[in-house]
């Protein structure tokens, strides 16, 4: 497009999008355009607002819409940082990670990565782990569903065949390894009770969906290794015997059978596993 030429619709849309999303405002965005355009030829100003002022309204609405979305997606991160700090966080984040997808669901997918090197971690060392958990909860909600292995189906399999039974994790299952039990903090925020700084204690957190509800909890001893195998075997599966061996490695020999029975019952009740058909 040359200066003075009329805009076709696609060019006009791209031009206005660049101005609305310009990091330093519409005026600077307009100056940065390779071809200088008189914005008054596109947007009619009046005695109250110039063309730039009119477009700034949309630019501000664009930012605050994204800010509101990220507040909804990261309620615990917002609670920890407070409104002003969260506003500043989102401003810096969108400058480095501007949205690239049509759906706003993807706007905040790199916020945890952005927080890893952010100065906020100097006071809240757990903040990136917390944001990562919140993001995982959101993404798990949108994952595709599948038929989970349940206790009734398991009982229908002859016990002698259990060791060779091929399993894999349900497609909604995700495991996060965190340096902090941020699941406790997130639960406090969700329950609208006073939240507390998490202890610096490593924890693995499983996140999954059952129906339309997303759940999360800290994994207990023996679960990380076994469920990790089920996740690693997403395509080929892993045998129940191998999962039992992973549990057994974490328990004294005399405690292993009870631990396996208890954990298997929990996995089946939560819908964390699927049977791999051969």
C-alpha positions in Angstrom: 0.0 0.0 0.0 1.3 3.5 -0.9 0.5 6.7 0.9 -2.8 8.1 -0.2 -4.1 4.9 -1.7 -7.4 3.6 -0.3 -7.4 0.7 2.1 -8.9 -2.7 1.2 -10.7 -4.4 4.1 -7.9 -6.8 5.0 -5.2 -4.1 4.9 -7.4 -1.8 7.0 -8.0 -4.5 9.6 -4.3 -5.2 9.9 -3.5 -1.5 10.1 -6.0 -0.9 12.9 -4.9 -4.0 14.8 -1.3 -2.8 14.8 -2.3 0.5 16.2 -4.6 -0.9 18.8 -2.0 -3.3 20.0 1.0 -0.9 19.8 3.0 -1.2 23.0 3.4 2.5 23.6 0.0 3.7 22.4 -1.7 4.6 19.1 0.3 7.8 18.4 3.7 6.1 18.6 2.3 3.1 16.7 1.2 5.5 13.9 4.6 7.0 13.7 6.2 3.6 13.5 4.2 2.7 10.4 6.4 2.3 7.3 3.9 4.3 5.2 2.7 7.5 6.9 -1.1 7.6 6.9 -3.4 10.3 7.9 -5.6 8.6 10.5 -8.3 11.1 9.9 -8.8 9.5 6.5 -9.8 6.3 8.3 -11.4 7.5 11.5 -13.3 10.7 11.7 -12.4 12.9 14.7 -14.5 15.6 16.1 -14.2 18.7 18.4 -14.0 16.5 21.5 -11.7 13.7 20.3 -9.2 13.3 17.6 -8.9 10.2 15.4 -6.0 9.0 17.6 -8.1 9.6 20.8 -11.0 7.6 19.4 -8.7 4.7 18.6 -7.0 4.9 22.0 -10.4 4.0 23.5 -10.3 0.7 21.6 -6.6 0.2 22.5 -7.4 0.7 26.2 -10.4 -1.6 26.0 -8.2 -4.2 24.3 -5.7 -4.1 27.2 -8.2 -4.1 30.0 -10.1 -7.0 28.4 -6.9 -9.1 28.4 -6.2 -7.9 32.0 -9.7 -9.0 33.1 -9.2 -12.4 31.4 -5.9 -13.0 33.1 -7.3 -12.0 36.5 -10.0 -14.7 36.0 -7.4 -17.3 34.9 -4.9 -16.5 37.7 -6.9 -15.6 40.8 -4.3 -16.9 43.2 -1.4 -15.1 41.5 -3.6 -12.0 41.6 -4.3 -12.5 45.3 -0.6 -12.8 46.1 0.6 -9.9 44.0 -2.3 -7.5 44.6 -4.1 -5.4 41.9 -1.4 -2.9 41.2 1.5 -5.4 40.9 -0.7 -7.7 38.8 -1.5 -4.8 36.5 2.2 -4.1 36.0 3.0 -7.8 35.5 0.4 -8.1 32.7 1.7 -4.9 31.1 5.2 -6.2 30.9 4.0 -9.7 30.0 2.0 -8.5 27.0 4.9 -6.5 25.7 7.0 -9.6 25.6 4.3 -12.1 24.8 1.6 -10.4 22.7 -1.3 -12.6 21.8 -0.8 -14.6 18.6 -4.0 -16.7 18.5 -7.6 -15.7 17.7 -8.8 -17.2 21.0 -8.1 -15.3 24.2 -7.6 -18.6 26.0 -4.0 -18.6 24.8 -3.2 -15.1 25.9 -1.8 -16.2 29.3 -0.1 -19.4 28.4 3.4 -18.0 28.9 2.8 -16.1 32.1 4.5 -18.7 34.3 7.6 -18.6 32.0 7.6 -14.8 32.2 7.5 -15.0 36.0 10.5 -17.3 36.2 12.9 -14.4 35.6 10.7 -11.6 37.1 11.8 -9.5 40.0 8.5 -10.5 41.8 10.2 -13.8 42.5 12.7 -12.1 44.9 9.8 -11.6 47.4 7.5 -14.4 46.3 9.9 -17.2 45.2 6.9 -19.6 44.6 5.0 -17.2 42.3 6.0 -18.9 39.0 5.1 -22.4 40.3 1.7 -21.0 41.4 1.0 -19.5 38.0 2.0 -22.7 36.3 -0.5 -24.7 38.4 -3.3 -22.2 37.6 -2.4 -22.4 33.9 -2.4 -26.2 34.0 -5.8 -26.2 35.7 -7.2 -24.1 32.8 -5.6 -26.2 30.1 -6.8 -29.5 31.7 -10.4 -28.2 31.6 -10.2 -27.9 27.8 -8.5 -31.3 27.1 -10.3 -34.0 25.2 -12.2 -36.6 27.3 -12.0 -40.3 27.1 -13.4 -43.4 29.0 -11.5 -43.9 32.2 -10.7 -47.3 33.7 -12.9 -47.8 36.7 -13.1 -50.4 39.5 -15.9 -52.4 37.9 -13.9 -52.8 34.7 -10.8 -53.7 36.7 -12.7 -56.4 38.6 -13.8 -57.9 35.4 -10.2 -58.7 34.4 -8.9 -62.0 35.9 -6.5 -61.2 38.7 -3.9 -63.4 37.0 -4.0 -61.1 34.0 -3.4 -57.9 36.1 0.4 -57.8 35.9 0.3 -57.7 32.1 -2.6 -55.2 31.9 -1.5 -52.3 29.8 -2.4 -48.8 31.1 -1.8 -45.2 30.3 -2.8 -41.9 32.0 -6.1 -40.4 31.1 -5.7 -37.6 28.5 -6.7 -35.0 31.1 -4.0 -35.9 33.6 -1.0 -33.6 34.1 1.7 -33.8 36.8 3.6 -30.7 38.0 6.8 -31.0 40.0 7.0 -27.9 42.2 9.4 -26.6 44.8 6.5 -25.3 46.8 3.1 -26.8 47.8 1.3 -24.1 45.8 -1.8 -26.4 45.6 -2.5 -25.5 49.2 -2.4 -21.8 48.4 -4.6 -22.1 45.4 -7.1 -24.1 47.4 -7.2 -21.4 50.0 -7.9 -18.7 47.4 -10.5 -20.8 45.7 -12.3 -21.4 49.0 -12.1 -17.6 49.8 -10.2 -18.1 53.0 -7.0 -16.4 54.2 -4.1 -17.7 52.2 -0.7 -18.5 53.6 2.8 -18.4 52.3 3.7 -22.0 51.3 6.6 -23.8 52.9 9.7 -24.5 50.8 8.9 -28.1 50.4 9.1 -30.0 47.1 5.8 -31.6 46.0 4.4 -33.3 42.9 0.8 -32.2 42.0 -1.6 -34.2 39.8 -4.2 -32.3 37.9 -7.1 -34.0 36.1 -10.7 -33.5 35.0 -13.6 -35.6 35.7 -16.8 -34.6 33.9 -16.8 -30.8 33.9 -14.8 -30.4 37.1 -11.0 -30.0 37.4 -9.3 -31.5 40.5 -5.8 -31.3 41.8 -3.9 -32.7 44.8 -0.4 -33.5 46.0 0.8 -36.9 45.2 1.7 -39.2 48.0 4.6 -41.5 48.3 4.8 -44.0 45.4 2.4 -42.2 43.1 4.8 -40.0 41.2 6.8 -42.9 39.8 3.8 -45.0 38.9 1.8 -42.3 37.4 4.9 -40.9 35.7 5.2 -44.3 33.9 1.5 -44.0 32.8 2.1 -40.6 31.4 5.3 -41.6 29.6 3.4 -44.5 28.1 0.8 -42.2 26.6 0.9 -44.0 23.2 2.1 -47.5 24.0 1.0 -47.8 27.6 2.8 -49.4 30.5 2.1 -52.6 32.4 0.4 -52.7 35.7 3.3 -54.7 37.0 5.7 -51.9 36.2 3.5 -49.4 38.0 3.5 -51.7 41.0 7.3 -51.9 40.9 7.5 -48.1 41.0 5.2 -48.1 44.1 7.2 -50.9 45.7 10.4 -48.9 45.3 9.1 -46.3 47.8 7.8 -48.7 50.5 9.2 -51.4 52.8 8.4 -54.8 51.4 5.8 -55.6 54.1 3.8 -52.4 53.3 3.9 -52.6 49.6 0.7 -54.7 48.9 -1.5 -52.4 51.1 0.0 -49.3 49.5 -0.7 -50.7 45.9 -4.2 -51.6 46.8 -4.9 -48.2 48.3 -3.3 -46.2 45.5 -5.0 -48.3 42.8 -8.4 -47.8 44.4 -7.8 -44.0 44.4 -6.6 -43.9 40.8 -9.6 -45.7 39.7 -12.0 -43.6 41.7 -10.4 -40.4 40.4 -10.4 -41.7 36.8 -6.7 -41.2 36.3 -6.0 -44.3 34.1 -7.1 -45.8 30.9 -6.8 -49.4 29.6 -4.8 -49.7 26.4 -6.5 -52.1 24.1 -4.4 -54.5 22.0 
